């Protein structure tokens, strides 16, 4: 137990340190590659911070623990929006760019809707998994094409984007890639260390693998998103903060579930469908609603929205805890 507690503390400390370096490196790499901060947030940051979910879910599927894999993916998506985005907005309100509503948020809504449809029969087959992975690769190709177009149009950046890039701490190209890669490695390793300790502590109290996946593993593997989003928001990189959440949820839904299901097809508990998956869908719609402009004001996820999201997550967690208590 002592070793597990040390693992949790060490993982958390390393996580916070590496997130700050990771965001600085990612923002500078975006500048040198001619990519917008939003795209770097979705691709590099989104992929990097979703790596723990991919590793945990793949290992869980190989070991025949589908409940952990599924709970990890959906639980992380719920935590990303309700907990992480809520906490980030509470610390620093997030400005939502209009381009986000035209491209990225609708993509996330469509992906979430397709996933809910595929899971509605309470079964994730290899065909379902290959559909999700196919959508994932199509999205990656689309993102690469978009990146090249943005690179060509680099000289035509709007004043708003140029001013935003000027807030990025100046790093050389070598240091930018160095901190991006080092931050990514330490983020992944520290979150893995944290989850290792947390799962062992939870298991010692006899908590089910699905509840562990929805709570401790989901929050643990989502801590890179929390740390990097808060760090990005405090540096004024709102696109990276929000793009990170959207990108991570896309990766979780398509790649994490797709990989786990292709390794080991599994059935979905009816309670998970009626509770966790629908909550994930509702939070995605709510996120889109927050991005809509009212009375001509720029769309912003303010502190009141952050409080609402955090309240939802707290109530959801209390409900899951009550399930654990009632089952004993």
Secondary structure as GFF3:
##gff-version 3
##sequence-region A 1 328
A	DSSP	alpha_helix	2	33	.	.	.	ID=ss1
A	DSSP	alpha_helix	37	40	.	.	.	ID=ss2
A	DSSP	pi_helix	41	45	.	.	.	ID=ss3
A	DSSP	alpha_helix	46	62	.	.	.	ID=ss4
A	DSSP	alpha_helix	66	78	.	.	.	ID=ss5
A	DSSP	pi_helix	79	85	.	.	.	ID=ss6
A	DSSP	alpha_helix	86	91	.	.	.	ID=ss7
A	DSSP	beta_strand	94	95	.	.	.	ID=ss8
A	DSSP	alpha_helix	98	99	.	.	.	ID=ss9
A	DSSP	pi_helix	100	104	.	.	.	ID=ss10
A	DSSP	alpha_helix	105	119	.	.	.	ID=ss11
A	DSSP	beta_strand	123	124	.	.	.	ID=ss12
A	DSSP	alpha_helix	126	152	.	.	.	ID=ss13
A	DSSP	three_ten_helix	154	156	.	.	.	ID=ss14
A	DSSP	alpha_helix	159	165	.	.	.	ID=ss15
A	DSSP	alpha_helix	173	203	.	.	.	ID=ss16
A	DSSP	alpha_helix	209	212	.	.	.	ID=ss17
A	DSSP	pi_helix	213	217	.	.	.	ID=ss18
A	DSSP	alpha_helix	218	234	.	.	.	ID=ss19
A	DSSP	alpha_helix	238	251	.	.	.	ID=ss20
A	DSSP	pi_helix	252	256	.	.	.	ID=ss21
A	DSSP	alpha_helix	257	263	.	.	.	ID=ss22
A	DSSP	beta_strand	266	267	.	.	.	ID=ss23
A	DSSP	alpha_helix	270	272	.	.	.	ID=ss24
A	DSSP	pi_helix	273	277	.	.	.	ID=ss25
A	DSSP	alpha_helix	278	290	.	.	.	ID=ss26
A	DSSP	beta_strand	300	301	.	.	.	ID=ss27
A	DSSP	alpha_helix	303	327	.	.	.	ID=ss28
###
